Every structure is written in structure tokens, then in C-alpha cells.
Amino acid sequence: MAKASDFEGKKQDDLFYFVDYSPEEAERVGYSNYSYWGSVVQNFLKHKMAVVCLVLFLFLVIFSFIALAVGKYDYQTLITDSSKAFIAPNSEYWFGTDNLGRDYWCQVWYATQVSIRLALIVAVGESILGVIIGLIWGYVRSLDRFFTELYNLIDNVPYIIYMTLIALVVGQSFTIMAVSMIAIGWLVMARRVRNMVFMFRDREYNLASRCLGTPLWRVLTKNILPYLVSVIILRMALSIPATINLESTLSYLGIGLGIETPSLGLILSKVRGFFLDYPYLLVFPASIVSIISISFYIMGNAFSDAADPRNHV
């Protein structure tokens, strides 16, 4: 038959065991190795096609600089020579020559750099402006009517009319084009962010934050913005090919970048009357535009899925 002293000894042993459990070990037991951005990267790498597109785009950007360095001609010093017009690609002219007898290789790769730089600037500018306006638009009820009417006013006028008026009144240049696209392109991002903010604005933790007197900017940046990461990334990724395609269309119509700033769209507009007889004039710039557009479409969807916390394990 067990004695009371035996139970007391066991209790003392158990008590000694729990006291010996250091705070560091207790924290280690409940510690999680979860990292949001680490999970985003892991999920993104699972999309093999998206990874291939990312590598392809980076290679395209890097090669545009290498191509200009190894090319036989410099874009800044090209000389018009009608006797060399429409020479097919060969060992001297790797992409052939245009209708003015100028090397097509340096023109295409120089224009690629300009188009990619414009697309990145516009995508970042649209995202920053759209996110700021969208957060305020969706969270501050008193400003909802104002931003809604502003959105409808700008959105109901065709985009081409804005760009035509800007080109005729202000002028055509890289800076004007970038600012114009940002000033109009924020609408889509702001609208999507505003709709998402509506979903999270009246959650319990946001109501508690307001009751505790948390500043508005902190509620927006800490409580709501993290839930919008996937939406923002997707829109930014899709904005890059959309900007290149739009610039190509505007340049094709003669209201894009000025003639002193070459771009893929401007090159395509210049060869529109010749590419049926000389298809290489269309193939090279059109292929680059297609690669960028398809790559960012696939990467944008994959990264948006990877950034969604619901897909994290």
C-alpha cells in the first residue's frame, strides 16, 4: 500500500521538473519558423513557368545592355544612308537595316531599354498613387462621394482623348508620357484597393483600434494594407505589359513618345508601311513586346497567388 510520503516525493519531483523548464525552452516549444515573405518566395518558386518567365525577363533586360555594348553601331551616331536601306539580317547588320539604311540592332535594343524603363516607372507610380487614394477612399466615409465622382469623371472619358490632348497641348517626351500615364492610370488600382478596404474596415480589430485612438495612418498601414499585398502585386505586374502595349499603340498613332526618344512602339509605328515586304522589321520588336507581356502576365498571377496568406502552410 502506497504511503503519503511517496506521493509527496513524486509531487516534489514533478514540481522540480517544471521549475527546471527554463523560459528559453518554453519559448522554443511555441516558436514558429513561419515567415510571410519566405512563404511567398517558396510558393512562387513552385510555379515553374513563372520562374522561367522571370529568368527570361531578367535575361532580356541584361542582354539589352550587352547588345548595345557588343553591337557594331551606336544609336547616337547612326547615319542615314539610303543605299543601305532594307538590308536583310546578316553578319554586318544583325537585325538588318531600316528604310533609312540605319542599323536595326542598336535601334531595337535601345528602344527596349526605354520601353522597360517607362513601364517600370509608370507601374510603381500608379501603384503608389492608387494605393494611397484607395486606402483613403475606402476607409474615410466622408470622402467616398468625392472620390467616386472623381473616378467616374475621369473614367468615362476615353483614354485616347486624354493622351491626344496632352500630346497636342503639353508636348511629347518621356517625362510627359510617364506623368500622364500615372495621372490617369491610378484609377484601376485605387478602385480595387477601395473595394478591399470595405471588406476589412469594420472588422473587430479595426473598431478596437479606433476606440483606442490609434491614428488613421497606422490603422491603414498596419491593419489593412498587409491584406492587400496580393492585389497590389498583381495589378503592378499587369501594369508593366499594359504600359508597353499602350505606349506602342499611342506611338503607332503618332501621339506617344517624341521622335527623339525611341521606343518599341515608335519603331513599330515607323515600319508599319514596310513590314509586309520586309517582315524582319516587325518580327524583332514585336517579339520583345510579346515576351514582356506574356512573362509579366504569368508572373503576376503566380506572385499574386503566392502572396495570398491563405495559400501558405
TAURQUI-V146042 format. One record per residue. PSI is psi in whole degrees, -180 to 180 (NA if undefined). BURIAL is # if it has 9 or more other ideal C-beta (glycine too) atoms within 8 Angstrom, else .. D_FIRST is the distance of its C-alpha to the first C-alpha in Angstrom with 2 decimals. Layout:
BEGIN
PSI_BURIAL_D_FIRST + PSI_BURIAL_D_FIRST
END
This chain:
BEGIN
132_._0.00 + 144_._3.81 + 158_._6.49 + -31_._9.81 + -29_._11.65 + -44_._10.37 + -39_#_11.79 + -38_._14.75 + -40_._15.44 + -41_._15.55 + -41_._17.77 + -39_._19.91 + -43_._20.25 + -43_._21.24 + -43_._23.55 + -37_._25.07 + -46_._25.65 + -36_._27.53 + -33_._29.50 + -10_._30.53 + 100_._32.05 + 156_._35.67 + -35_._38.21 + -42_._40.38 + -36_._37.69 + -41_#_36.99 + -36_._40.73 + -34_._40.98 + -40_._38.40 + 9_._40.53 + 140_._43.86 + 137_._46.36 + 9_._49.15 + 132_._51.35 + 126_._54.92 + -55_._57.44 + -30_._60.48 + -40_._58.56 + -36_#_57.64 + -47_#_61.26 + -43_#_62.52 + -44_#_60.06 + -37_#_60.99 + -40_#_64.67 + -18_._64.54 + -23_._63.22 + 94_#_66.64 + -41_._68.64 + -38_._71.95 + -39_#_71.47 + -42_#_70.76 + -43_._73.90 + -39_#_75.91 + -46_#_74.64 + -40_._75.63 + -42_#_78.96 + -45_#_79.73 + -40_._78.85 + -39_._81.00 + -43_#_83.83 + -48_#_83.68 + -41_._83.59 + -27_#_86.26 + -34_#_88.59 + -41_#_88.85 + -41_._89.18 + -40_#_91.82 + -31_#_94.00 + -37_._93.63 + -10_._94.61 + 157_#_97.23 + -14_._100.89 + 150_#_101.99 + 133_._100.93 + -37_#_100.82 + -19_._102.45 + 21_._105.48 + 140_#_106.11 + 134_._109.80 + 130_._111.37 + 98_#_113.31 + -22_._114.53 + -17_._115.57 + 16_._111.90 + 141_#_110.77 + 42_#_108.43 + 129_#_107.76 + 158_._104.94 + 132_._101.86 + -170_._102.77 + -24_._102.10 + -47_._104.01 + 100_#_102.72 + -33_._99.18 + 12_#_99.06 + -165_#_102.82 + 160_#_105.06 + -167_#_105.66 + -14_._108.92 + 7_#_110.07 + 21_#_109.48 + 150_#_106.47 + 128_#_103.42 + -25_#_100.81 + -54_#_97.84 + -31_#_97.76 + -45_#_98.46 + -45_#_95.51 + -33_#_92.94 + -43_#_94.23 + -34_#_94.05 + -44_#_90.49 + -44_#_89.40 + -45_#_91.16 + -43_#_89.62 + -42_#_86.06 + -43_._86.45 + -44_#_87.79 + -42_#_84.98 + -43_#_82.22 + -45_#_83.84 + -42_#_84.32 + -45_#_80.79 + -44_#_79.20 + -45_#_81.65 + -41_#_81.14 + -47_#_77.37 + -50_._77.29 + -42_#_79.81 + -39_#_78.36 + -44_#_74.76 + -50_._75.83 + -40_#_78.01 + -40_#_75.52 + -46_#_72.67 + -42_#_74.89 + -42_#_76.46 + -26_#_73.18 + -40_#_71.35 + 106_._74.09 + -36_._75.09 + -20_._78.34 + 0_#_79.68 + -44_#_78.91 + -42_._82.35 + -50_._84.19 + -32_#_82.54 + -45_#_82.81 + -38_._86.54 + -42_._86.96 + -48_#_85.17 + -38_._87.35 + -45_._90.49 + -39_#_89.92 + -27_._88.36 + -9_._91.12 + 129_._93.81 + 140_._94.02 + -37_._92.76 + -29_._95.98 + -43_._98.01 + -50_#_96.03 + -34_#_96.41 + -46_#_100.10 + -41_._100.85 + -43_#_98.94 + -38_#_100.78 + -36_._104.16 + -48_._103.70 + -45_._101.44 + -176_._101.99 + 119_#_100.19 + 172_#_98.00 + -47_#_94.48 + -44_._93.39 + -43_#_94.98 + -45_#_93.40 + -47_#_89.90 + -40_._90.13 + -44_#_91.60 + -39_#_88.87 + -41_#_86.14 + -25_._87.90 + -31_#_87.89 + -10_#_84.96 + -14_#_82.21 + -46_#_82.45 + -46_#_80.20 + -45_#_77.42 + -41_#_77.61 + -43_#_77.51 + -42_#_74.42 + -42_#_72.57 + -44_#_73.57 + -37_#_72.17 + -37_#_68.87 + -37_#_68.67 + -33_._69.05 + -29_._65.81 + -9_#_63.77 + -42_#_65.65 + 24_._63.76 + 160_._60.24 + -41_._57.61 + -29_._57.35 + -37_#_61.14 + -40_#_61.26 + -39_._58.64 + -41_#_60.68 + -39_#_63.79 + -31_._62.06 + -2_._60.91 + 24_._64.49 + 134_._64.11 + 150_._67.60 + -44_._69.17 + -33_._69.61 + -37_#_65.92 + -43_#_64.87 + -44_#_67.31 + -32_._66.44 + -37_._62.66 + -31_#_61.64 + -45_#_64.25 + -40_#_66.05 + -28_._63.08 + -12_._62.99 + 4_#_66.66 + -46_#_66.51 + -39_#_66.83 + -43_#_69.76 + -45_#_71.54 + -43_#_71.14 + -46_#_72.40 + -40_#_75.43 + -42_#_76.24 + -40_#_76.08 + -22_#_78.34 + -28_#_80.71 + -55_#_81.72 + -32_#_83.34 + -38_._84.62 + -44_#_86.43 + -43_#_88.00 + -40_#_89.11 + -43_#_90.50 + -38_#_92.33 + -42_#_93.76 + -45_#_95.01 + -42_#_96.52 + -36_#_98.19 + -33_#_99.49 + -5_#_101.12 + 13_._102.49 + 24_#_100.43 + -134_#_97.62 + 154_#_97.67 + 163_._101.07 + -19_._102.99 + -8_._102.31 + 95_#_98.54 + 147_#_97.93 + 170_#_94.99 + -39_#_94.04 + -40_#_95.34 + -39_#_98.60 + -44_#_99.09 + -36_#_98.49 + -32_#_101.01 + -31_._103.61 + 9_#_103.42 + -24_._103.32 + -1_._106.96 + -16_#_106.64 + -18_#_103.34 + -37_._104.77 + -28_._107.16 + 78_#_104.89 + -23_._101.30 + -24_#_99.80 + -27_#_100.57 + -36_#_98.04 + -47_._95.47 + -55_#_94.30 + -36_#_93.71 + -35_#_92.49 + -41_._89.94 + -44_#_88.52 + -42_#_88.30 + -42_._86.55 + -45_#_84.02 + -45_#_83.09 + -49_#_82.87 + -40_#_80.75 + -47_#_78.46 + -28_#_77.64 + -47_#_77.17 + -44_#_74.53 + -40_#_72.93 + -46_#_72.92 + -41_#_71.07 + -43_#_68.55 + -33_#_67.89 + -43_#_67.63 + -39_#_64.93 + -30_#_63.13 + -9_#_63.28 + 118_#_61.69 + -23_._58.04 + -19_._57.17 + 3_._57.91 + 146_#_55.51 + NA_._52.11
END
